[in-house]
Amino acid sequence: MTLLLQAHAEGLGACMMAGPIVAKTEIQALLGIHEPWRMVGAIAMGYPTGEAPVRGRKPVDRVVQWIDEEI
C-alpha cells in the first residue's frame, strides 16, 4: 500500500496484481527470488499517458452497515 501511495505522489500509475502468482515458480526463477523470500504479487507501474478521470466516492451508507445492538 505504501509503495502504491508513493507512486501516486510521484505522478506514476500503479496497480497491485495477484494474477502473476499463477506462474509464480517461473517468475521467481526469472527474477532470482529464492528462500527465505517469496512472491505474493506484482505491481505494474508507469507514467500515465493522460489524466485519469475523476471518480466520485460512494456514499458511506453504501459501504458501511451500522449495527446498533448492545453486546
PQR file of N, CA, C, O and H, with PARSE charges and radii, in Angstrom:
ATOM      1  N   MET A   1       0.818  -1.173   0.000 -0.4000 1.5000
ATOM      2  CA  MET A   1       0.000   0.000   0.000 -0.0000 2.0000
ATOM      3  C   MET A   1       0.875   1.255   0.000  0.5500 1.7000
ATOM      4  O   MET A   1       0.602   2.203  -0.737 -0.5500 1.4000
ATOM      5  N   THR A   2       1.909   1.262   0.813 -0.4000 1.5000
ATOM      6  CA  THR A   2       2.770   2.437   0.880 -0.0000 2.0000
ATOM      7  C   THR A   2       3.452   2.694  -0.461  0.5500 1.7000
ATOM      8  O   THR A   2       3.584   3.843  -0.882 -0.5500 1.4000
ATOM      9  H   THR A   2       2.131   0.492   1.411  0.4000 1.0000
ATOM     10  N   LEU A   3       3.884   1.633  -1.128 -0.4000 1.5000
ATOM     11  CA  LEU A   3       4.511   1.788  -2.441 -0.0000 2.0000
ATOM     12  C   LEU A   3       3.521   2.375  -3.442  0.5500 1.7000
ATOM     13  O   LEU A   3       3.889   3.243  -4.233 -0.5500 1.4000
ATOM     14  H   LEU A   3       3.777   0.699  -0.786  0.4000 1.0000
ATOM     15  N   LEU A   4       2.281   1.916  -3.418 -0.4000 1.5000
ATOM     16  CA  LEU A   4       1.259   2.435  -4.324 -0.0000 2.0000
ATOM     17  C   LEU A   4       0.975   3.909  -4.044  0.5500 1.7000
ATOM     18  O   LEU A   4       0.821   4.697  -4.977 -0.5500 1.4000
ATOM     19  H   LEU A   4       1.982   1.211  -2.776  0.4000 1.0000
ATOM     20  N   LEU A   5       0.904   4.288  -2.764 -0.4000 1.5000
ATOM     21  CA  LEU A   5       0.675   5.686  -2.400 -0.0000 2.0000
ATOM     22  C   LEU A   5       1.839   6.570  -2.837  0.5500 1.7000
ATOM     23  O   LEU A   5       1.625   7.668  -3.352 -0.5500 1.4000
ATOM     24  H   LEU A   5       1.029   3.648  -2.005  0.4000 1.0000
ATOM     25  N   GLN A   6       3.066   6.101  -2.637 -0.4000 1.5000
ATOM     26  CA  GLN A   6       4.230   6.891  -3.044 -0.0000 2.0000
ATOM     27  C   GLN A   6       4.293   7.026  -4.555  0.5500 1.7000
ATOM     28  O   GLN A   6       4.631   8.094  -5.066 -0.5500 1.4000
ATOM     29  H   GLN A   6       3.240   5.209  -2.219  0.4000 1.0000
ATOM     30  N   ALA A   7       3.972   5.956  -5.281 -0.4000 1.5000
ATOM     31  CA  ALA A   7       3.952   6.031  -6.742 -0.0000 2.0000
ATOM     32  C   ALA A   7       2.975   7.108  -7.195  0.5500 1.7000
ATOM     33  O   ALA A   7       3.287   7.902  -8.082 -0.5500 1.4000
ATOM     34  H   ALA A   7       3.697   5.089  -4.866  0.4000 1.0000
ATOM     35  N   HIS A   8       1.805   7.132  -6.592 -0.4000 1.5000
ATOM     36  CA  HIS A   8       0.799   8.152  -6.929 -0.0000 2.0000
ATOM     37  C   HIS A   8       1.340   9.546  -6.634  0.5500 1.7000
ATOM     38  O   HIS A   8       1.162  10.461  -7.439 -0.5500 1.4000
ATOM     39  H   HIS A   8       1.551   6.487  -5.871  0.4000 1.0000
ATOM     40  N   ALA A   9       1.996   9.718  -5.491 -0.4000 1.5000
ATOM     41  CA  ALA A   9       2.561  11.018  -5.113 -0.0000 2.0000
ATOM     42  C   ALA A   9       3.638  11.462  -6.104  0.5500 1.7000
ATOM     43  O   ALA A   9       3.849  12.661  -6.288 -0.5500 1.4000
ATOM     44  H   ALA A   9       2.140   8.976  -4.837  0.4000 1.0000
ATOM     45  N   GLU A  10       4.319  10.508  -6.745 -0.4000 1.5000
ATOM     46  CA  GLU A  10       5.373  10.817  -7.710 -0.0000 2.0000
ATOM     47  C   GLU A  10       4.826  10.978  -9.127  0.5500 1.7000
ATOM     48  O   GLU A  10       5.594  11.196 -10.064 -0.5500 1.4000
ATOM     49  H   GLU A  10       4.148   9.535  -6.595  0.4000 1.0000
ATOM     50  N   GLY A  11       3.500  10.873  -9.295 -0.4000 1.5000
ATOM     51  CA  GLY A  11       2.901  11.033 -10.616 -0.0000 2.0000
ATOM     52  C   GLY A  11       2.870   9.768 -11.444  0.5500 1.7000
ATOM     53  O   GLY A  11       2.634   9.821 -12.651 -0.5500 1.4000
ATOM     54  H   GLY A  11       2.876  10.696  -8.534  0.4000 1.0000
ATOM     55  N   LEU A  12       3.106   8.632 -10.812 -0.4000 1.5000
ATOM     56  CA  LEU A  12       3.082   7.347 -11.510 -0.0000 2.0000
ATOM     57  C   LEU A  12       1.729   6.667 -11.347  0.5500 1.7000
ATOM     58  O   LEU A  12       1.017   6.905 -10.371 -0.5500 1.4000
ATOM     59  H   LEU A  12       3.297   8.589  -9.831  0.4000 1.0000
ATOM     60  N   GLY A  13       1.389   5.837 -12.291 -0.4000 1.5000
ATOM     61  CA  GLY A  13       0.242   4.963 -12.148 -0.0000 2.0000
ATOM     62  C   GLY A  13       0.753   3.619 -11.671  0.5500 1.7000
ATOM     63  O   GLY A  13       1.794   3.159 -12.139 -0.5500 1.4000
ATOM     64  H   GLY A  13       1.967   5.644 -13.084  0.4000 1.0000
ATOM     65  N   ALA A  14       0.049   2.974 -10.750 -0.4000 1.5000
ATOM     66  CA  ALA A  14       0.494   1.682 -10.232 -0.0000 2.0000
ATOM     67  C   ALA A  14      -0.717   0.830  -9.880  0.5500 1.7000
ATOM     68  O   ALA A  14      -1.774   1.341  -9.509 -0.5500 1.4000
ATOM     69  H   ALA A  14      -0.797   3.347 -10.369  0.4000 1.0000
ATOM     70  N   CYS A  15      -0.538  -0.480 -10.005 -0.4000 1.5000
ATOM     71  CA  CYS A  15      -1.636  -1.402  -9.736 -0.0000 2.0000
ATOM     72  C   CYS A  15      -1.079  -2.713  -9.177  0.5500 1.7000
ATOM     73  O   CYS A  15      -0.206  -3.333  -9.785 -0.5500 1.4000
ATOM     74  H   CYS A  15       0.321  -0.895 -10.306  0.4000 1.0000
ATOM     75  N   MET A  16      -1.589  -3.129  -8.018 -0.4000 1.5000
ATOM     76  CA  MET A  16      -1.200  -4.413  -7.427 -0.0000 2.0000
ATOM     77  C   MET A  16      -1.932  -5.527  -8.158  0.5500 1.7000
ATOM     78  O   MET A  16      -3.135  -5.430  -8.400 -0.5500 1.4000
ATOM     79  H   MET A  16      -2.298  -2.626  -7.524  0.4000 1.0000
ATOM     80  N   MET A  17      -1.207  -6.587  -8.512 -0.4000 1.5000
ATOM     81  CA  MET A  17      -1.807  -7.707  -9.239 -0.0000 2.0000
ATOM     82  C   MET A  17      -1.453  -9.028  -8.567  0.5500 1.7000
ATOM     83  O   MET A  17      -0.290  -9.278  -8.247 -0.5500 1.4000
ATOM     84  H   MET A  17      -0.229  -6.665  -8.315  0.4000 1.0000
ATOM     85  N   ALA A  18      -2.448  -9.863  -8.358 -0.4000 1.5000
ATOM     86  CA  ALA A  18      -2.207 -11.193  -7.814 -0.0000 2.0000
ATOM     87  C   ALA A  18      -2.148 -12.233  -8.938  0.5500 1.7000
ATOM     88  O   ALA A  18      -1.696 -13.355  -8.710 -0.5500 1.4000
ATOM     89  H   ALA A  18      -3.393  -9.660  -8.618  0.4000 1.0000
ATOM     90  N   GLY A  19      -2.590 -11.883 -10.129 -0.4000 1.5000
ATOM     91  CA  GLY A  19      -2.622 -12.800 -11.266 -0.0000 2.0000
ATOM     92  C   GLY A  19      -1.299 -13.469 -11.581  0.5500 1.7000
ATOM     93  O   GLY A  19      -1.286 -14.658 -11.902 -0.5500 1.4000
ATOM     94  H   GLY A  19      -2.957 -10.972 -10.314  0.4000 1.0000
ATOM     95  N   PRO A  20      -0.166 -12.742 -11.502 -0.5600 1.5000
ATOM     96  CA  PRO A  20       1.115 -13.390 -11.827  0.2800 2.0000
ATOM     97  C   PRO A  20       1.462 -14.573 -10.926  0.5500 1.7000
ATOM     98  O   PRO A  20       2.373 -15.336 -11.248 -0.5500 1.4000
ATOM     99  N   ILE A  21       0.764 -14.743  -9.814 -0.4000 1.5000
ATOM    100  CA  ILE A  21       1.024 -15.875  -8.926 -0.0000 2.0000
ATOM    101  C   ILE A  21       0.752 -17.198  -9.651  0.5500 1.7000
ATOM    102  O   ILE A  21       1.281 -18.236  -9.254 -0.5500 1.4000
ATOM    103  H   ILE A  21       0.024 -14.124  -9.552  0.4000 1.0000
ATOM    104  N   VAL A  22      -0.065 -17.170 -10.706 -0.4000 1.5000
ATOM    105  CA  VAL A  22      -0.334 -18.378 -11.488 -0.0000 2.0000
ATOM    106  C   VAL A  22       0.972 -18.953 -12.032  0.5500 1.7000
ATOM    107  O   VAL A  22       1.127 -20.170 -12.124 -0.5500 1.4000
ATOM    108  H   VAL A  22      -0.495 -16.326 -11.028  0.4000 1.0000
ATOM    109  N   ALA A  23       1.909 -18.074 -12.393 -0.4000 1.5000
ATOM    110  CA  ALA A  23       3.205 -18.509 -12.919 -0.0000 2.0000
ATOM    111  C   ALA A  23       4.313 -18.202 -11.904  0.5500 1.7000
ATOM    112  O   ALA A  23       5.429 -17.843 -12.281 -0.5500 1.4000
ATOM    113  H   ALA A  23       1.783 -17.085 -12.319  0.4000 1.0000
ATOM    114  N   LYS A  24       3.993 -18.348 -10.625 -0.4000 1.5000
ATOM    115  CA  LYS A  24       4.895 -17.975  -9.536 -0.0000 2.0000
ATOM    116  C   LYS A  24       6.283 -18.617  -9.656  0.5500 1.7000
ATOM    117  O   LYS A  24       7.294 -17.924  -9.541 -0.5500 1.4000
ATOM    118  H   LYS A  24       3.087 -18.640 -10.319  0.4000 1.0000
ATOM    119  N   THR A  25       6.339 -19.903  -9.880 -0.4000 1.5000
ATOM    120  CA  THR A  25       7.620 -20.619  -9.953 -0.0000 2.0000
ATOM    121  C   THR A  25       8.496 -20.061 -11.070  0.5500 1.7000
ATOM    122  O   THR A  25       9.685 -19.816 -10.869 -0.5500 1.4000
ATOM    123  H   THR A  25       5.518 -20.466  -9.974  0.4000 1.0000
ATOM    124  N   GLU A  26       7.909 -19.862 -12.240 -0.4000 1.5000
ATOM    125  CA  GLU A  26       8.658 -19.356 -13.381 -0.0000 2.0000
ATOM    126  C   GLU A  26       9.128 -17.920 -13.152  0.5500 1.7000
ATOM    127  O   GLU A  26      10.263 -17.578 -13.482 -0.5500 1.4000
ATOM    128  H   GLU A  26       6.943 -20.061 -12.404  0.4000 1.0000
ATOM    129  N   ILE A  27       8.260 -17.079 -12.588 -0.4000 1.5000
ATOM    130  CA  ILE A  27       8.612 -15.678 -12.346 -0.0000 2.0000
ATOM    131  C   ILE A  27       9.695 -15.574 -11.271  0.5500 1.7000
ATOM    132  O   ILE A  27      10.634 -14.790 -11.412 -0.5500 1.4000
ATOM    133  H   ILE A  27       7.337 -17.357 -12.320  0.4000 1.0000
ATOM    134  N   GLN A  28       9.571 -16.355 -10.202 -0.4000 1.5000
ATOM    135  CA  GLN A  28      10.595 -16.339  -9.153 -0.0000 2.0000
ATOM    136  C   GLN A  28      11.947 -16.761  -9.720  0.5500 1.7000
ATOM    137  O   GLN A  28      12.970 -16.179  -9.361 -0.5500 1.4000
ATOM    138  H   GLN A  28       8.808 -16.992 -10.087  0.4000 1.0000
ATOM    139  N   ALA A  29      11.968 -17.759 -10.596 -0.4000 1.5000
ATOM    140  CA  ALA A  29      13.223 -18.198 -11.215 -0.0000 2.0000
ATOM    141  C   ALA A  29      13.782 -17.097 -12.118  0.5500 1.7000
ATOM    142  O   ALA A  29      14.984 -16.834 -12.094 -0.5500 1.4000
ATOM    143  H   ALA A  29      11.136 -18.231 -10.888  0.4000 1.0000
ATOM    144  N   LEU A  30      12.936 -16.458 -12.903 -0.4000 1.5000
ATOM    145  CA  LEU A  30      13.353 -15.390 -13.805 -0.0000 2.0000
ATOM    146  C   LEU A  30      13.946 -14.204 -13.041  0.5500 1.7000
ATOM    147  O   LEU A  30      14.936 -13.613 -13.471 -0.5500 1.4000
ATOM    148  H   LEU A  30      11.959 -16.671 -12.922  0.4000 1.0000
ATOM    149  N   LEU A  31      13.330 -13.860 -11.901 -0.4000 1.5000
ATOM    150  CA  LEU A  31      13.778 -12.707 -11.121 -0.0000 2.0000
ATOM    151  C   LEU A  31      14.818 -13.057 -10.062  0.5500 1.7000
ATOM    152  O   LEU A  31      15.342 -12.167  -9.392 -0.5500 1.4000
ATOM    153  H   LEU A  31      12.525 -14.340 -11.551  0.4000 1.0000
ATOM    154  N   GLY A  32      15.120 -14.335  -9.907 -0.4000 1.5000
ATOM    155  CA  GLY A  32      16.121 -14.752  -8.923 -0.0000 2.0000
ATOM    156  C   GLY A  32      15.630 -14.638  -7.487  0.5500 1.7000
ATOM    157  O   GLY A  32      16.404 -14.296  -6.593 -0.5500 1.4000
ATOM    158  H   GLY A  32      14.695 -15.058 -10.452  0.4000 1.0000
ATOM    159  N   ILE A  33      14.373 -14.915  -7.261 -0.4000 1.5000
ATOM    160  CA  ILE A  33      13.795 -14.854  -5.913 -0.0000 2.0000
ATOM    161  C   ILE A  33      13.950 -16.235  -5.279  0.5500 1.7000
ATOM    162  O   ILE A  33      13.386 -17.215  -5.765 -0.5500 1.4000
ATOM    163  H   ILE A  33      13.744 -15.193  -7.987  0.4000 1.0000
ATOM    164  N   HIS A  34      14.725 -16.307  -4.183 -0.4000 1.5000
ATOM    165  CA  HIS A  34      14.985 -17.576  -3.507 -0.0000 2.0000
ATOM    166  C   HIS A  34      14.591 -17.468  -2.040  0.5500 1.7000
ATOM    167  O   HIS A  34      14.447 -16.368  -1.506 -0.5500 1.4000
ATOM    168  H   HIS A  34      15.184 -15.511  -3.788  0.4000 1.0000
ATOM    169  N   GLU A  35      14.419 -18.624  -1.391 -0.4000 1.5000
ATOM    170  CA  GLU A  35      14.121 -18.664   0.046 -0.0000 2.0000
ATOM    171  C   GLU A  35      15.144 -17.842   0.814  0.5500 1.7000
ATOM    172  O   GLU A  35      16.315 -17.874   0.436 -0.5500 1.4000
ATOM    173  H   GLU A  35      14.536 -19.517  -1.824  0.4000 1.0000
ATOM    174  N   PRO A  36      14.802 -17.134   1.826 -0.5600 1.5000
ATOM    175  CA  PRO A  36      13.530 -17.109   2.526  0.2800 2.0000
ATOM    176  C   PRO A  36      12.515 -16.152   1.915  0.5500 1.7000
ATOM    177  O   PRO A  36      11.429 -15.982   2.468 -0.5500 1.4000
ATOM    178  N   TRP A  37      12.843 -15.521   0.784 -0.4000 1.5000
ATOM    179  CA  TRP A  37      11.925 -14.600   0.129 -0.0000 2.0000
ATOM    180  C   TRP A  37      10.880 -15.365  -0.669  0.5500 1.7000
ATOM    181  O   TRP A  37      11.120 -16.488  -1.111 -0.5500 1.4000
ATOM    182  H   TRP A  37      13.726 -15.659   0.335  0.4000 1.0000
ATOM    183  N   ARG A  38       9.727 -14.749  -0.846 -0.4000 1.5000
ATOM    184  CA  ARG A  38       8.687 -15.358  -1.679 -0.0000 2.0000
ATOM    185  C   ARG A  38       7.851 -14.274  -2.327  0.5500 1.7000
ATOM    186  O   ARG A  38       7.711 -13.177  -1.786 -0.5500 1.4000
ATOM    187  H   ARG A  38       9.532 -13.836  -0.487  0.4000 1.0000
ATOM    188  N   MET A  39       7.306 -14.578  -3.469 -0.4000 1.5000
ATOM    189  CA  MET A  39       6.496 -13.631  -4.230 -0.0000 2.0000
ATOM    190  C   MET A  39       5.034 -13.769  -3.818  0.5500 1.7000
ATOM    191  O   MET A  39       4.487 -14.872  -3.797 -0.5500 1.4000
ATOM    192  H   MET A  39       7.420 -15.469  -3.909  0.4000 1.0000
ATOM    193  N   VAL A  40       4.410 -12.649  -3.494 -0.4000 1.5000
ATOM    194  CA  VAL A  40       2.997 -12.674  -3.115 -0.0000 2.0000
ATOM    195  C   VAL A  40       2.132 -11.879  -4.094  0.5500 1.7000
ATOM    196  O   VAL A  40       0.910 -11.844  -3.955 -0.5500 1.4000
ATOM    197  H   VAL A  40       4.854 -11.753  -3.511  0.4000 1.0000
ATOM    198  N   GLY A  41       2.755 -11.248  -5.072 -0.4000 1.5000
ATOM    199  CA  GLY A  41       2.034 -10.466  -6.067 -0.0000 2.0000
ATOM    200  C   GLY A  41       3.028  -9.668  -6.881  0.5500 1.7000
ATOM    201  O   GLY A  41       4.240  -9.809  -6.718 -0.5500 1.4000
ATOM    202  H   GLY A  41       3.749 -11.277  -5.185  0.4000 1.0000
ATOM    203  N   ALA A  42       2.509  -8.831  -7.757 -0.4000 1.5000
ATOM    204  CA  ALA A  42       3.353  -7.975  -8.582 -0.0000 2.0000
ATOM    205  C   ALA A  42       2.700  -6.606  -8.665  0.5500 1.7000
ATOM    206  O   ALA A  42       1.481  -6.483  -8.540 -0.5500 1.4000
ATOM    207  H   ALA A  42       1.524  -8.717  -7.890  0.4000 1.0000
ATOM    208  N   ILE A  43       3.501  -5.595  -8.874 -0.4000 1.5000
ATOM    209  CA  ILE A  43       2.981  -4.243  -9.027 -0.0000 2.0000
ATOM    210  C   ILE A  43       3.412  -3.724 -10.394  0.5500 1.7000
ATOM    211  O   ILE A  43       4.604  -3.620 -10.682 -0.5500 1.4000
ATOM    212  H   ILE A  43       4.491  -5.695  -8.976  0.4000 1.0000
ATOM    213  N   ALA A  44       2.430  -3.399 -11.229 -0.4000 1.5000
ATOM    214  CA  ALA A  44       2.702  -2.757 -12.511 -0.0000 2.0000
ATOM    215  C   ALA A  44       2.773  -1.262 -12.246  0.5500 1.7000
ATOM    216  O   ALA A  44       1.925  -0.707 -11.547 -0.5500 1.4000
ATOM    217  H   ALA A  44       1.462  -3.484 -10.995  0.4000 1.0000
ATOM    218  N   MET A  45       3.799  -0.606 -12.812 -0.4000 1.5000
ATOM    219  CA  MET A  45       3.996   0.808 -12.530 -0.0000 2.0000
ATOM    220  C   MET A  45       4.497   1.514 -13.783  0.5500 1.7000
ATOM    221  O   MET A  45       5.297   0.963 -14.539 -0.5500 1.4000
ATOM    222  H   MET A  45       4.488  -1.057 -13.380  0.4000 1.0000
ATOM    223  N   GLY A  46       4.020   2.735 -13.995 -0.4000 1.5000
ATOM    224  CA  GLY A  46       4.497   3.509 -15.135 -0.0000 2.0000
ATOM    225  C   GLY A  46       3.871   4.887 -15.150  0.5500 1.7000
ATOM    226  O   GLY A  46       3.012   5.206 -14.327 -0.5500 1.4000
ATOM    227  H   GLY A  46       3.370   3.182 -13.381  0.4000 1.0000
ATOM    228  N   TYR A  47       4.311   5.698 -16.096 -0.4000 1.5000
ATOM    229  CA  TYR A  47       3.750   7.035 -16.230 -0.0000 2.0000
ATOM    230  C   TYR A  47       2.487   6.966 -17.081  0.5500 1.7000
ATOM    231  O   TYR A  47       2.504   6.368 -18.157 -0.5500 1.4000
ATOM    232  H   TYR A  47       5.008   5.439 -16.764  0.4000 1.0000
ATOM    233  N   PRO A  48       1.393   7.568 -16.618 -0.5600 1.5000
ATOM    234  CA  PRO A  48       0.145   7.548 -17.394  0.2800 2.0000
ATOM    235  C   PRO A  48       0.277   8.395 -18.660  0.5500 1.7000
ATOM    236  O   PRO A  48       1.050   9.353 -18.699 -0.5500 1.4000
ATOM    237  N   THR A  49      -0.479   8.036 -19.685 -0.4000 1.5000
ATOM    238  CA  THR A  49      -0.442   8.781 -20.942 -0.0000 2.0000
ATOM    239  C   THR A  49      -1.337  10.018 -20.900  0.5500 1.7000
ATOM    240  O   THR A  49      -1.235  10.881 -21.772 -0.5500 1.4000
ATOM    241  H   THR A  49      -1.107   7.259 -19.654  0.4000 1.0000
ATOM    242  N   GLY A  50      -2.193  10.115 -19.922 -0.4000 1.5000
ATOM    243  CA  GLY A  50      -3.083  11.267 -19.799 -0.0000 2.0000
ATOM    244  C   GLY A  50      -3.646  11.343 -18.394  0.5500 1.7000
ATOM    245  O   GLY A  50      -3.274  10.565 -17.516 -0.5500 1.4000
ATOM    246  H   GLY A  50      -2.277   9.414 -19.213  0.4000 1.0000
ATOM    247  N   GLU A  51      -4.537  12.280 -18.198 -0.4000 1.5000
ATOM    248  CA  GLU A  51      -5.167  12.441 -16.889 -0.0000 2.0000
ATOM    249  C   GLU A  51      -6.224  11.360 -16.668  0.5500 1.7000
ATOM    250  O   GLU A  51      -6.998  11.043 -17.571 -0.5500 1.4000
ATOM    251  H   GLU A  51      -4.840  12.911 -18.911  0.4000 1.0000
ATOM    252  N   ALA A  52      -6.248  10.810 -15.481 -0.4000 1.5000
ATOM    253  CA  ALA A  52      -7.278   9.831 -15.124 -0.0000 2.0000
ATOM    254  C   ALA A  52      -8.580  10.572 -14.834  0.5500 1.7000
ATOM    255  O   ALA A  52      -8.556  11.670 -14.276 -0.5500 1.4000
ATOM    256  H   ALA A  52      -5.619  11.068 -14.747  0.4000 1.0000
ATOM    257  N   PRO A  53      -9.704   9.987 -15.203 -0.5600 1.5000
ATOM    258  CA  PRO A  53     -10.972  10.644 -14.896  0.2800 2.0000
ATOM    259  C   PRO A  53     -11.189  10.709 -13.387  0.5500 1.7000
ATOM    260  O   PRO A  53     -10.842   9.779 -12.659 -0.5500 1.4000
ATOM    261  N   VAL A  54     -11.755  11.797 -12.935 -0.4000 1.5000
ATOM    262  CA  VAL A  54     -12.042  11.959 -11.512 -0.0000 2.0000
ATOM    263  C   VAL A  54     -13.265  11.108 -11.181  0.5500 1.7000
ATOM    264  O   VAL A  54     -14.320  11.241 -11.800 -0.5500 1.4000
ATOM    265  H   VAL A  54     -12.036  12.553 -13.526  0.4000 1.0000
ATOM    266  N   ARG A  55     -13.101  10.243 -10.204 -0.4000 1.5000
ATOM    267  CA  ARG A  55     -14.210   9.389  -9.790 -0.0000 2.0000
ATOM    268  C   ARG A  55     -14.711   9.872  -8.445  0.5500 1.7000
ATOM    269  O   ARG A  55     -13.933  10.223  -7.559 -0.5500 1.4000
ATOM    270  H   ARG A  55     -12.244  10.135  -9.701  0.4000 1.0000
ATOM    271  N   GLY A  56     -16.016   9.881  -8.314 -0.4000 1.5000
ATOM    272  CA  GLY A  56     -16.603  10.262  -7.043 -0.0000 2.0000
ATOM    273  C   GLY A  56     -16.513   9.131  -6.036  0.5500 1.7000
ATOM    274  O   GLY A  56     -16.218   7.988  -6.387 -0.5500 1.4000
ATOM    275  H   GLY A  56     -16.648   9.595  -9.035  0.4000 1.0000
ATOM    276  N   ARG A  57     -16.765   9.458  -4.810 -0.4000 1.5000
ATOM    277  CA  ARG A  57     -16.755   8.452  -3.747 -0.0000 2.0000
ATOM    278  C   ARG A  57     -18.160   7.926  -3.530  0.5500 1.7000
ATOM    279  O   ARG A  57     -19.135   8.655  -3.708 -0.5500 1.4000
ATOM    280  H   ARG A  57     -17.004  10.386  -4.525  0.4000 1.0000
ATOM    281  N   LYS A  58     -18.264   6.685  -3.154 -0.4000 1.5000
ATOM    282  CA  LYS A  58     -19.560   6.108  -2.822 -0.0000 2.0000
ATOM    283  C   LYS A  58     -20.038   6.707  -1.509  0.5500 1.7000
ATOM    284  O   LYS A  58     -19.232   7.020  -0.633 -0.5500 1.4000
ATOM    285  H   LYS A  58     -17.472   6.092  -3.009  0.4000 1.0000
ATOM    286  N   PRO A  59     -21.349   6.867  -1.371 -0.5600 1.5000
ATOM    287  CA  PRO A  59     -21.859   7.348  -0.091  0.2800 2.0000
ATOM    288  C   PRO A  59     -21.549   6.337   1.018  0.5500 1.7000
ATOM    289  O   PRO A  59     -21.529   5.130   0.775 -0.5500 1.4000
ATOM    290  N   VAL A  60     -21.313   6.824   2.210 -0.4000 1.5000
ATOM    291  CA  VAL A  60     -20.951   5.964   3.341 -0.0000 2.0000
ATOM    292  C   VAL A  60     -21.983   4.864   3.553  0.5500 1.7000
ATOM    293  O   VAL A  60     -21.609   3.727   3.840 -0.5500 1.4000
ATOM    294  H   VAL A  60     -21.329   7.805   2.408  0.4000 1.0000
ATOM    295  N   ASP A  61     -23.257   5.169   3.421 -0.4000 1.5000
ATOM    296  CA  ASP A  61     -24.286   4.152   3.684 -0.0000 2.0000
ATOM    297  C   ASP A  61     -24.279   3.024   2.649  0.5500 1.7000
ATOM    298  O   ASP A  61     -24.931   2.003   2.867 -0.5500 1.4000
ATOM    299  H   ASP A  61     -23.560   6.093   3.188  0.4000 1.0000
ATOM    300  N   ARG A  62     -23.564   3.173   1.532 -0.4000 1.5000
ATOM    301  CA  ARG A  62     -23.433   2.087   0.555 -0.0000 2.0000
ATOM    302  C   ARG A  62     -22.296   1.139   0.901  0.5500 1.7000
ATOM    303  O   ARG A  62     -22.272   0.010   0.412 -0.5500 1.4000
ATOM    304  H   ARG A  62     -23.034   4.002   1.355  0.4000 1.0000
ATOM    305  N   VAL A  63     -21.357   1.570   1.732 -0.4000 1.5000
ATOM    306  CA  VAL A  63     -20.189   0.740   2.026 -0.0000 2.0000
ATOM    307  C   VAL A  63     -20.053   0.367   3.496  0.5500 1.7000
ATOM    308  O   VAL A  63     -19.177  -0.418   3.859 -0.5500 1.4000
ATOM    309  H   VAL A  63     -21.377   2.487   2.129  0.4000 1.0000
ATOM    310  N   VAL A  64     -20.914   0.925   4.345 -0.4000 1.5000
ATOM    311  CA  VAL A  64     -20.844   0.655   5.785 -0.0000 2.0000
ATOM    312  C   VAL A  64     -22.227   0.243   6.274  0.5500 1.7000
ATOM    313  O   VAL A  64     -23.234   0.848   5.905 -0.5500 1.4000
ATOM    314  H   VAL A  64     -21.625   1.563   4.050  0.4000 1.0000
ATOM    315  N   GLN A  65     -22.265  -0.776   7.095 -0.4000 1.5000
ATOM    316  CA  GLN A  65     -23.514  -1.171   7.740 -0.0000 2.0000
ATOM    317  C   GLN A  65     -23.331  -0.947   9.235  0.5500 1.7000
ATOM    318  O   GLN A  65     -22.481  -1.579   9.862 -0.5500 1.4000
ATOM    319  H   GLN A  65     -21.447  -1.268   7.395  0.4000 1.0000
ATOM    320  N   TRP A  66     -24.115  -0.061   9.797 -0.4000 1.5000
ATOM    321  CA  TRP A  66     -24.040   0.249  11.215 -0.0000 2.0000
ATOM    322  C   TRP A  66     -24.914  -0.734  11.988  0.5500 1.7000
ATOM    323  O   TRP A  66     -26.103  -0.870  11.700 -0.5500 1.4000
ATOM    324  H   TRP A  66     -24.806   0.453   9.287  0.4000 1.0000
ATOM    325  N   ILE A  67     -24.341  -1.402  12.946 -0.4000 1.5000
ATOM    326  CA  ILE A  67     -25.070  -2.337  13.796 -0.0000 2.0000
ATOM    327  C   ILE A  67     -25.228  -1.669  15.152  0.5500 1.7000
ATOM    328  O   ILE A  67     -24.248  -1.398  15.846 -0.5500 1.4000
ATOM    329  H   ILE A  67     -23.375  -1.292  13.180  0.4000 1.0000
ATOM    330  N   ASP A  68     -26.454  -1.414  15.510 -0.4000 1.5000
ATOM    331  CA  ASP A  68     -26.732  -0.671  16.744 -0.0000 2.0000
ATOM    332  C   ASP A  68     -27.354  -1.615  17.770  0.5500 1.7000
ATOM    333  O   ASP A  68     -28.523  -1.487  18.133 -0.5500 1.4000
ATOM    334  H   ASP A  68     -27.250  -1.635  14.947  0.4000 1.0000
ATOM    335  N   GLU A  69     -26.535  -2.569  18.227 -0.4000 1.5000
ATOM    336  CA  GLU A  69     -27.012  -3.540  19.208 -0.0000 2.0000
ATOM    337  C   GLU A  69     -26.092  -3.531  20.415  0.5500 1.7000
ATOM    338  O   GLU A  69     -24.890  -3.294  20.296 -0.5500 1.4000
ATOM    339  H   GLU A  69     -25.586  -2.673  17.932  0.4000 1.0000
ATOM    340  N   GLU A  70     -26.665  -3.787  21.565 -0.4000 1.5000
ATOM    341  CA  GLU A  70     -25.866  -3.934  22.771 -0.0000 2.0000
ATOM    342  C   GLU A  70     -25.313  -5.346  22.816  0.5500 1.7000
ATOM    343  O   GLU A  70     -26.026  -6.299  22.500 -0.5500 1.4000
ATOM    344  H   GLU A  70     -27.641  -3.979  21.662  0.4000 1.0000
ATOM    345  N   ILE A  71     -24.085  -5.492  23.195 -0.4000 1.5000
ATOM    346  CA  ILE A  71     -23.473  -6.825  23.258 -0.0000 2.0000
ATOM    347  C   ILE A  71     -23.452  -7.300  24.699  0.5500 1.7000
ATOM    348  O   ILE A  71     -22.979  -8.401  24.979 -0.5500 1.4000
ATOM    349  H   ILE A  71     -23.506  -4.718  23.451  0.4000 1.0000
TER
END
